[in-house]
Amino acid sequence: MHTNGLVLDLPSGLRVRVRFAEIKFSMIDGKLIKRLLGIEAAYCTMCNLSQQQCHGLEFTENGSHINRTIQDMRLVAESLSSATGKIR
């Protein structure tokens, strides 16, 4: 993929070749996300509602309640990281 690139056939019929200068693979799972948010025991990573509240009729009728932010996650990650950027 690095040398030849990746060929994408778009729905419009256009064929595009994409070449990558650098490829990095990384993955974080729900456990790490909860750790970074400081909410290991939480039911949901996107809101602060309980399992019971999320399964209630009011939640379904009113839609999702997203109140956790990437900024919150960044602050927790910074508090856990060393000067080199590695998580302690």
Kinemage of the C-alpha trace (Angstrom):
@kinemage 1
@onewidth
@group {chain A} dominant
@subgroup {mainchain}
@vectorlist {calphas} color= white
{ca met a 1} P 0.000 0.000 0.000
{ca his a 2} L 2.884 2.362 0.787
{ca thr a 3} L 4.519 1.973 -2.632
{ca asn a 4} L 1.588 1.324 -4.948
{ca gly a 5} L -1.056 3.128 -2.993
{ca leu a 6} L -4.682 2.170 -2.650
{ca val a 7} L -7.095 2.315 -5.579
{ca leu a 8} L -10.611 3.471 -4.758
{ca asp a 9} L -13.482 3.092 -7.205
{ca leu a 10} L -15.955 5.839 -6.359
{ca pro a 11} L -19.724 5.541 -6.993
{ca ser a 12} L -19.393 8.277 -9.632
{ca gly a 13} L -17.223 5.935 -11.718
{ca leu a 14} L -14.051 7.862 -10.932
{ca arg a 15} L -11.031 5.766 -9.952
{ca val a 16} L -8.622 7.362 -7.472
{ca arg a 17} L -5.214 6.129 -6.347
{ca val a 18} L -4.157 7.204 -2.867
{ca arg a 19} L -0.557 6.935 -1.713
{ca phe a 20} L 0.428 7.213 1.922
{ca ala a 21} L 3.571 8.928 3.171
{ca glu a 22} L 3.222 7.352 6.593
{ca ile a 23} L 0.894 4.692 7.928
{ca lys a 24} L 0.233 4.360 11.625
{ca phe a 25} L -2.186 1.923 13.122
{ca ser a 26} L -3.546 2.516 16.559
{ca met a 27} L -6.557 1.287 18.405
{ca ile a 28} L -8.121 1.984 21.719
{ca asp a 29} L -10.921 0.006 23.237
{ca gly a 30} L -13.821 0.926 25.472
{ca lys a 31} L -11.832 0.100 28.596
{ca leu a 32} L -9.121 2.641 27.726
{ca ile a 33} L -11.702 5.263 26.744
{ca lys a 34} L -13.425 4.832 30.119
{ca arg a 35} L -10.039 5.094 31.861
{ca leu a 36} L -9.151 8.273 29.980
{ca leu a 37} L -12.505 9.792 30.845
{ca gly a 38} L -12.148 8.714 34.466
{ca ile a 39} L -15.412 6.771 34.300
{ca glu a 40} L -14.388 3.113 34.646
{ca ala a 41} L -17.666 2.137 36.340
{ca ala a 42} L -19.920 4.103 33.966
{ca tyr a 43} L -22.562 2.467 31.784
{ca cys a 44} L -21.983 4.778 28.792
{ca thr a 45} L -18.902 6.595 27.474
{ca met a 46} L -20.953 9.338 25.800
{ca cys a 47} L -23.157 10.465 28.684
{ca asn a 48} L -23.363 10.375 32.455
{ca leu a 49} L -26.733 8.635 32.647
{ca ser a 50} L -27.215 5.300 34.395
{ca gln a 51} L -28.101 2.076 32.612
{ca gln a 52} L -31.642 2.385 33.949
{ca gln a 53} L -31.969 5.926 32.593
{ca cys a 54} L -30.595 4.928 29.170
{ca his a 55} L -33.127 2.127 28.871
{ca gly a 56} L -36.047 4.291 29.997
{ca leu a 57} L -38.841 5.515 27.763
{ca glu a 58} L -37.951 9.183 28.348
{ca phe a 59} L -34.410 8.616 26.981
{ca thr a 60} L -35.803 6.890 23.897
{ca glu a 61} L -38.386 9.606 23.256
{ca asn a 62} L -35.964 12.504 23.756
{ca gly a 63} L -32.991 11.002 21.946
{ca ser a 64} L -29.411 10.530 23.097
{ca his a 65} L -27.913 12.686 25.798
{ca ile a 66} L -24.255 13.275 24.873
{ca asn a 67} L -22.493 15.320 27.523
{ca arg a 68} L -18.963 13.949 27.702
{ca thr a 69} L -16.320 15.775 25.673
{ca ile a 70} L -12.973 15.107 24.058
{ca gln a 71} L -11.634 17.975 26.186
{ca asp a 72} L -12.551 16.002 29.319
{ca met a 73} L -10.673 13.004 27.913
{ca arg a 74} L -7.654 15.146 27.035
{ca leu a 75} L -7.417 16.572 30.563
{ca val a 76} L -7.485 13.102 32.122
{ca ala a 77} L -4.942 11.782 29.576
{ca glu a 78} L -2.609 14.697 30.292
{ca ser a 79} L -2.854 14.046 34.008
{ca leu a 80} L -1.879 10.399 33.426
{ca ser a 81} L 0.938 10.994 30.977
{ca ser a 82} L 4.607 11.601 31.635
{ca ala a 83} L 6.751 14.282 30.016
{ca thr a 84} L 7.481 11.864 27.156
{ca gly a 85} L 3.801 11.462 26.354
{ca lys a 86} L 3.617 7.868 27.556
{ca ile a 87} L 0.663 6.876 29.729
{ca arg a 88} L 1.796 6.048 33.271
